[in-house]
Amino acid sequence: MIVVIAEVLPQLDRFDTDSGSLEELHEICDRLSACDDARDAVPRVLKFIEQNPHADLGCPGPLVHFLEQFFRSGYEEALASSVEQRPTLLNAWMLNRLINGTEGNEKRRYRLVMERVAAHASDSEVRKLAAEFLGR
């Protein structure tokens, strides 16, 4: 059976972060991962994280596992953009994992994003977490 993201993403959009289970979120992510065009779902999954900044989405959780399978396939820049647009505890945490997994100019670029979050995020919890990641 061929699964395409256009059939799965509406399930993510309908996922109720108050009453939905992590098991249900795992199932959605498993279905997304099975899609030939799964990488195309990265922006929508990041947007879902942005739109649910205080939801318990796991730690690291199925969304992080789904996204990180695209490490070195464009995920990095999409994540950095997401954090710059709307920093949340989860995407800042993911950015820290990215910082820890890169070197050189790439690492410096992502640290600069984290520095901006630590200085300017509207959510004080996110600012504090970013500062901790930076060793402040």
Residue frames as a rotation matrix with the C-alpha (Angstrom) as fourth column:
MET 1
0.579 0.816 0.000 0.00
0.816 -0.579 0.000 0.00
0.000 0.000 -1.000 0.00
ILE 2
-0.451 -0.701 0.553 1.41
0.702 -0.661 -0.265 3.36
0.551 0.269 0.790 -1.05
VAL 3
0.450 0.502 -0.739 1.03
0.845 -0.507 0.170 6.13
-0.289 -0.700 -0.652 1.49
VAL 4
-0.180 -0.466 0.866 1.49
0.648 -0.719 -0.252 9.77
0.740 0.516 0.432 0.52
ILE 5
-0.864 -0.258 -0.433 1.97
0.504 -0.471 -0.724 12.64
-0.017 -0.844 0.537 2.91
ALA 6
-0.735 0.641 0.221 -1.16
-0.492 -0.729 0.477 14.38
0.466 0.242 0.851 1.64
GLU 7
0.183 0.808 -0.560 -3.12
-0.016 0.572 0.820 11.54
0.983 -0.141 0.118 3.23
VAL 8
0.018 -0.275 -0.961 -1.22
0.880 0.460 -0.115 11.59
0.474 -0.844 0.251 6.53
LEU 9
-0.855 -0.469 0.222 -0.63
0.329 -0.821 -0.466 15.27
0.401 -0.326 0.856 7.27
PRO 10
-0.132 0.861 0.491 -4.33
-0.441 -0.494 0.749 15.96
0.888 -0.117 0.445 7.92
GLN 11
0.537 0.256 -0.804 -4.09
0.507 0.664 0.550 13.41
0.674 -0.703 0.226 10.76
LEU 12
-0.475 -0.763 -0.437 -1.30
0.855 -0.283 -0.434 15.48
0.208 -0.580 0.787 12.29
ASP 13
-0.765 0.224 0.604 -3.32
-0.110 -0.969 0.221 18.67
0.635 0.102 0.766 11.81
ARG 14
0.261 0.964 0.044 -6.26
-0.340 0.049 0.939 17.08
0.904 -0.260 0.340 13.63
PHE 15
-0.175 -0.385 -0.906 -4.15
0.650 0.646 -0.400 15.66
0.739 -0.659 0.138 16.46
ASP 16
0.706 0.480 0.521 -5.47
-0.123 -0.641 0.757 17.04
0.698 -0.599 -0.393 19.76
THR 17
-0.312 -0.950 -0.018 -2.49
-0.089 0.048 -0.995 17.77
0.946 -0.308 -0.099 21.98
ASP 18
-0.304 0.265 0.915 -4.74
-0.934 -0.274 -0.230 17.81
0.190 -0.925 0.330 25.06
SER 19
0.443 0.614 0.653 -6.38
-0.732 0.668 -0.131 14.42
-0.517 -0.420 0.746 24.61
GLY 20
0.759 -0.206 -0.618 -4.23
-0.412 0.583 -0.700 12.64
0.505 0.786 0.358 22.01
SER 21
0.842 -0.471 0.262 -1.70
0.035 0.533 0.846 10.06
-0.538 -0.703 0.465 23.13
LEU 22
0.002 -0.926 -0.377 1.98
-0.793 -0.231 0.563 9.82
-0.609 0.298 -0.735 22.27
GLU 23
-0.426 -0.082 0.901 1.16
0.245 0.948 0.202 6.39
-0.871 0.307 -0.384 20.85
GLU 24
0.626 0.714 0.313 -1.20
0.557 -0.128 -0.820 8.04
-0.546 0.688 -0.478 18.36
LEU 25
0.712 -0.445 -0.543 1.50
-0.565 -0.822 -0.068 10.57
-0.416 0.355 -0.837 17.49
HIS 26
-0.369 -0.832 0.415 3.96
-0.407 0.546 0.733 7.68
-0.836 0.101 -0.540 16.98
GLU 27
-0.009 0.459 0.889 1.50
0.629 0.693 -0.351 6.07
-0.777 0.556 -0.295 14.56
ILE 28
0.920 0.334 -0.206 1.16
0.092 -0.694 -0.714 9.28
-0.381 0.638 -0.670 12.57
CYS 29
0.323 -0.887 -0.330 4.94
-0.811 -0.439 0.387 9.67
-0.488 0.143 -0.861 12.39
ASP 30
-0.390 -0.405 0.827 5.38
0.007 0.897 0.442 6.03
-0.921 0.178 -0.347 11.39
ARG 31
0.467 0.633 0.617 2.91
0.674 0.196 -0.712 6.58
-0.572 0.749 -0.335 8.54
LEU 32
0.876 -0.211 -0.435 4.75
-0.368 -0.874 -0.317 9.74
-0.313 0.437 -0.843 7.50
SER 33
-0.065 -0.988 0.140 8.08
-0.666 0.148 0.732 7.91
-0.744 -0.045 -0.667 7.55
ALA 34
-0.178 0.072 0.981 6.64
0.402 0.916 0.005 5.25
-0.898 0.396 -0.192 5.26
CYS 35
0.834 0.532 -0.146 5.86
0.128 -0.445 -0.886 7.83
-0.537 0.721 -0.439 2.58
ASP 36
0.286 -0.724 0.627 8.15
0.957 0.190 -0.217 8.09
0.038 0.663 0.748 -0.42
ASP 37
0.019 -0.197 0.980 7.92
0.350 -0.917 -0.191 11.86
0.937 0.346 0.052 -0.09
ALA 38
0.491 0.229 -0.841 8.32
0.848 0.094 0.521 11.91
0.199 -0.969 -0.148 3.72
ARG 39
-0.525 -0.793 -0.310 10.98
0.835 -0.550 -0.007 14.63
-0.165 -0.262 0.951 3.63
ASP 40
-0.579 0.380 0.721 8.38
0.261 -0.751 0.606 16.99
0.772 0.539 0.336 2.19
ALA 41
0.488 0.817 -0.305 6.53
0.524 0.005 0.852 16.80
0.698 -0.576 -0.426 5.52
VAL 42
-0.363 -0.741 -0.564 9.39
0.903 -0.131 -0.409 18.41
0.229 -0.658 0.717 7.48
PRO 43
-0.866 0.005 0.501 8.05
-0.035 -0.998 -0.050 22.01
0.499 -0.061 0.864 7.24
ARG 44
0.108 0.989 0.102 4.54
-0.349 -0.058 0.935 20.96
0.931 -0.137 0.339 8.31
VAL 45
0.401 -0.027 -0.916 5.84
0.715 0.634 0.295 18.95
0.572 -0.773 0.273 11.27
LEU 46
-0.692 -0.690 -0.212 7.97
0.690 -0.545 -0.477 21.90
0.213 -0.476 0.853 12.37
LYS 47
-0.603 0.566 0.562 4.95
-0.328 -0.818 0.472 24.20
0.727 0.100 0.679 12.00
PHE 48
0.430 0.752 -0.499 2.93
0.158 0.482 0.862 21.81
0.889 -0.449 0.088 14.18
ILE 49
-0.069 -0.551 -0.832 5.61
0.965 0.174 -0.195 22.12
0.252 -0.816 0.520 16.88
GLU 50
-0.911 -0.263 0.318 5.53
0.230 -0.963 -0.140 25.92
0.344 -0.055 0.938 16.56
GLN 51
-0.280 0.908 0.310 1.74
-0.399 -0.404 0.823 25.96
0.873 0.107 0.476 16.88
ASN 52
0.769 0.510 -0.385 1.80
0.082 0.519 0.851 23.79
0.634 -0.686 0.357 20.02
PRO 53
0.000 -0.927 0.375 4.57
-0.388 -0.346 -0.854 25.37
0.922 -0.145 -0.359 22.09
HIS 54
-0.344 -0.112 0.932 3.37
-0.937 -0.030 -0.349 24.07
0.067 -0.993 -0.095 25.45
ALA 55
0.733 0.643 -0.220 2.12
-0.642 0.762 0.087 20.63
0.224 0.078 0.972 24.43
ASP 56
0.030 -0.669 0.742 3.82
-0.583 0.592 0.557 17.49
-0.812 -0.449 -0.372 25.71
LEU 57
0.699 0.168 -0.695 5.04
-0.710 0.277 -0.647 16.02
0.084 0.946 0.313 22.43
GLY 58
0.905 -0.398 -0.148 7.49
0.415 0.904 0.101 13.61
0.094 -0.153 0.984 24.07
CYS 59
0.642 -0.765 0.053 11.13
-0.751 -0.614 0.242 13.95
-0.153 -0.195 -0.969 24.92
PRO 60
-0.875 -0.262 -0.408 12.53
-0.094 -0.734 0.673 13.53
-0.476 0.627 0.617 22.43
GLY 61
0.003 1.000 0.018 9.28
-0.236 0.018 -0.972 12.08
-0.972 -0.002 0.236 21.10
PRO 62
0.156 0.148 0.977 8.02
0.707 0.674 -0.215 10.82
-0.690 0.724 0.001 17.77
LEU 63
0.977 0.210 0.024 8.10
0.169 -0.705 -0.688 14.18
-0.128 0.677 -0.725 16.01
VAL 64
0.425 -0.898 -0.118 11.79
-0.759 -0.424 0.494 14.65
-0.493 -0.120 -0.862 16.84
HIS 65
-0.208 -0.491 0.846 12.60
0.041 0.859 0.510 11.12
-0.977 0.141 -0.158 15.71
PHE 66
0.590 0.473 0.654 10.71
0.676 0.153 -0.720 11.70
-0.441 0.868 -0.230 12.48
LEU 67
0.974 -0.160 -0.158 12.49
-0.211 -0.892 -0.399 14.99
-0.077 0.422 -0.903 11.79
GLU 68
0.296 -0.949 0.109 15.97
-0.709 -0.142 0.690 13.84
-0.639 -0.282 -0.715 12.72
GLN 69
0.307 -0.185 0.934 15.91
0.475 0.880 0.018 11.06
-0.825 0.438 0.358 10.16
PHE 70
0.804 0.039 0.594 16.48
0.566 -0.356 -0.743 13.88
0.183 0.934 -0.308 7.66
PHE 71
0.587 -0.724 -0.363 19.71
-0.096 -0.508 0.856 15.05
-0.804 -0.468 -0.367 9.28
ARG 72
-0.526 -0.842 -0.116 22.03
-0.077 -0.089 0.993 16.08
-0.847 0.531 -0.018 6.44
SER 73
-0.586 0.400 0.705 19.07
0.810 0.313 0.496 16.20
-0.022 0.861 -0.507 4.05
GLY 74
-0.510 0.342 0.789 17.88
0.205 -0.843 0.498 19.78
0.835 0.416 0.360 4.53
TYR 75
0.393 0.677 -0.622 16.33
0.751 0.154 0.642 19.34
0.531 -0.720 -0.448 7.96
GLU 76
-0.303 -0.644 -0.702 18.94
0.938 -0.330 -0.102 21.59
-0.166 -0.690 0.705 9.58
GLU 77
-0.971 -0.076 0.226 18.03
0.141 -0.947 0.288 24.78
0.192 0.312 0.931 7.76
ALA 78
-0.131 0.990 0.052 14.31
0.122 -0.036 0.992 24.09
0.984 0.136 -0.116 8.13
LEU 79
0.299 0.177 -0.938 14.79
0.911 0.240 0.336 23.68
0.284 -0.955 -0.089 11.88
ALA 80
-0.679 -0.618 -0.397 16.89
0.702 -0.705 -0.103 26.86
-0.216 -0.348 0.912 12.18
SER 81
-0.782 0.456 0.425 14.18
-0.045 -0.721 0.692 28.79
0.622 0.522 0.584 10.31
SER 82
0.198 0.891 -0.408 11.50
0.427 0.296 0.854 27.34
0.882 -0.344 -0.322 12.56
VAL 83
0.020 -0.273 -0.962 13.39
0.998 -0.056 0.036 28.34
-0.064 -0.961 0.271 15.69
GLU 84
-0.920 -0.391 -0.027 13.95
0.386 -0.916 0.107 31.83
-0.067 0.088 0.994 14.33
GLN 85
-0.506 0.805 0.309 10.27
-0.024 -0.371 0.928 32.21
0.862 0.462 0.207 13.42
ARG 86
0.460 0.725 0.513 8.76
-0.659 -0.109 0.745 30.85
0.595 -0.680 0.427 16.61
PRO 87
-0.608 -0.767 -0.204 11.09
-0.394 0.515 -0.761 29.43
0.689 -0.382 -0.616 19.24
THR 88
0.674 0.731 0.107 9.56
-0.519 0.365 0.773 26.80
0.525 -0.577 0.626 21.50
LEU 89
0.327 -0.549 0.769 11.08
-0.773 0.314 0.552 24.63
-0.544 -0.775 -0.322 24.18
LEU 90
0.600 -0.035 0.799 11.05
0.216 0.969 -0.119 21.63
-0.770 0.244 0.589 21.83
ASN 91
0.875 -0.298 0.380 12.52
0.392 -0.023 -0.920 23.23
0.283 0.954 0.097 18.73
ALA 92
0.544 -0.736 0.402 15.18
-0.780 -0.621 -0.082 25.02
0.310 -0.269 -0.912 20.82
TRP 93
0.363 -0.364 0.858 16.05
-0.495 0.705 0.508 21.65
-0.789 -0.609 0.075 22.37
MET 94
0.772 -0.045 0.634 16.26
0.494 0.670 -0.554 20.16
-0.400 0.741 0.539 18.86
LEU 95
0.827 -0.510 0.237 18.51
-0.186 -0.645 -0.741 23.03
0.530 0.569 -0.628 17.79
ASN 96
0.384 -0.704 0.598 20.80
-0.882 -0.089 0.462 22.25
-0.272 -0.705 -0.655 20.72
ARG 97
0.489 -0.176 0.855 21.01
0.115 0.984 0.137 18.63
-0.865 0.032 0.501 19.54
LEU 98
0.892 -0.146 0.428 21.90
0.427 -0.045 -0.903 19.96
0.151 0.988 0.023 16.10
ILE 99
0.663 -0.683 0.307 24.59
-0.684 -0.719 -0.122 22.22
0.304 -0.129 -0.944 17.57
ASN 100
0.289 -0.545 0.787 26.06
-0.654 0.488 0.578 19.23
-0.699 -0.682 -0.216 19.41
GLY 101
0.455 -0.037 0.890 26.10
0.393 0.905 -0.164 17.21
-0.799 0.424 0.426 16.18
THR 102
0.857 -0.169 0.487 27.85
0.419 -0.323 -0.849 19.73
0.301 0.931 -0.206 13.94
GLU 103
0.135 -0.894 -0.427 31.22
0.802 -0.155 0.577 21.46
-0.582 -0.420 0.696 13.71
GLY 104
-0.691 -0.650 0.316 32.88
0.705 -0.511 0.492 24.55
-0.158 0.563 0.811 12.30
ASN 105
-0.958 0.285 0.041 30.88
-0.254 -0.902 0.349 27.18
0.136 0.324 0.936 10.46
GLU 106
-0.270 0.900 -0.343 27.76
0.087 0.377 0.922 25.07
0.959 0.219 -0.180 10.58
LYS 107
-0.089 0.161 -0.983 27.94
0.959 0.281 -0.041 24.86
0.270 -0.946 -0.180 14.38
ARG 108
-0.863 -0.288 -0.415 28.62
0.404 -0.887 -0.224 28.60
-0.303 -0.361 0.882 14.62
ARG 109
-0.759 0.633 0.152 25.59
-0.228 -0.478 0.849 29.37
0.610 0.610 0.507 12.47
TYR 110
0.083 0.842 -0.532 23.27
0.387 0.465 0.796 27.36
0.918 -0.272 -0.288 14.70
ARG 111
-0.317 -0.255 -0.913 24.82
0.948 -0.129 -0.292 28.83
-0.044 -0.958 0.283 17.87
LEU 112
-0.998 -0.019 0.066 24.05
0.028 -0.990 0.142 32.30
0.062 0.143 0.988 16.50
VAL 113
-0.244 0.968 -0.051 20.41
-0.097 0.028 0.995 31.28
0.965 0.248 0.087 16.12
MET 114
0.173 0.279 -0.945 20.44
0.834 0.468 0.291 30.02
0.524 -0.838 -0.152 19.72
GLU 115
-0.746 -0.490 -0.451 22.02
0.653 -0.670 -0.353 33.30
-0.129 -0.558 0.820 20.88
ARG 116
-0.796 0.527 0.299 19.21
-0.284 -0.760 0.585 35.25
0.535 0.381 0.754 19.23
VAL 117
0.137 0.856 -0.499 16.68
0.248 0.458 0.853 33.00
0.959 -0.241 -0.149 20.96
ALA 118
-0.134 -0.267 -0.954 18.39
0.973 0.146 -0.178 33.51
0.187 -0.952 0.241 24.33
ALA 119
-0.915 -0.314 -0.253 18.27
0.358 -0.921 -0.151 37.28
-0.186 -0.229 0.955 23.83
HIS 120
-0.847 0.494 -0.198 14.94
-0.532 -0.776 0.340 37.83
0.014 0.394 0.919 22.12
ALA 121
-0.680 0.649 -0.341 12.44
0.415 0.724 0.551 34.96
0.604 0.234 -0.762 22.48
SER 122
-0.228 0.684 0.693 9.11
-0.560 -0.674 0.481 36.23
0.797 -0.279 0.536 23.78
ASP 123
0.804 0.481 -0.351 8.70
-0.051 0.643 0.764 33.17
0.593 -0.597 0.541 26.03
SER 124
0.383 -0.682 0.623 10.91
-0.907 -0.405 0.114 33.56
0.174 -0.608 -0.774 29.11
GLU 125
0.602 -0.146 0.785 11.18
-0.263 0.892 0.368 29.77
-0.753 -0.428 0.499 29.55
VAL 126
0.858 -0.285 0.427 12.54
0.512 0.415 -0.752 29.43
0.037 0.864 0.502 26.03
ARG 127
0.617 -0.660 0.428 15.01
-0.418 -0.736 -0.533 32.29
0.667 0.150 -0.730 26.60
LYS 128
0.421 -0.429 0.799 16.21
-0.851 0.119 0.512 30.64
-0.315 -0.895 -0.315 29.82
LEU 129
0.732 -0.115 0.671 16.61
0.166 0.986 -0.012 27.23
-0.660 0.120 0.741 28.16
ALA 130
0.837 -0.433 0.336 18.54
0.321 -0.110 -0.941 28.74
0.444 0.895 0.047 25.24
ALA 131
0.475 -0.678 0.561 20.85
-0.762 -0.635 -0.123 30.55
0.440 -0.370 -0.818 27.67
GLU 132
0.503 -0.260 0.824 21.45
-0.533 0.657 0.533 27.26
-0.681 -0.707 0.192 29.51
PHE 133
0.853 -0.175 0.491 22.32
0.451 0.721 -0.526 25.55
-0.262 0.671 0.694 26.25
LEU 134
0.661 -0.608 0.439 24.83
0.056 -0.544 -0.837 28.32
0.748 0.579 -0.325 25.59
GLY 135
-0.006 -0.683 -0.730 26.40
0.847 0.385 -0.367 27.80
0.532 -0.621 0.576 29.01
ARG 136
-0.461 -0.115 0.880 25.20
-0.125 -0.973 -0.193 31.07
0.878 -0.199 0.435 30.51
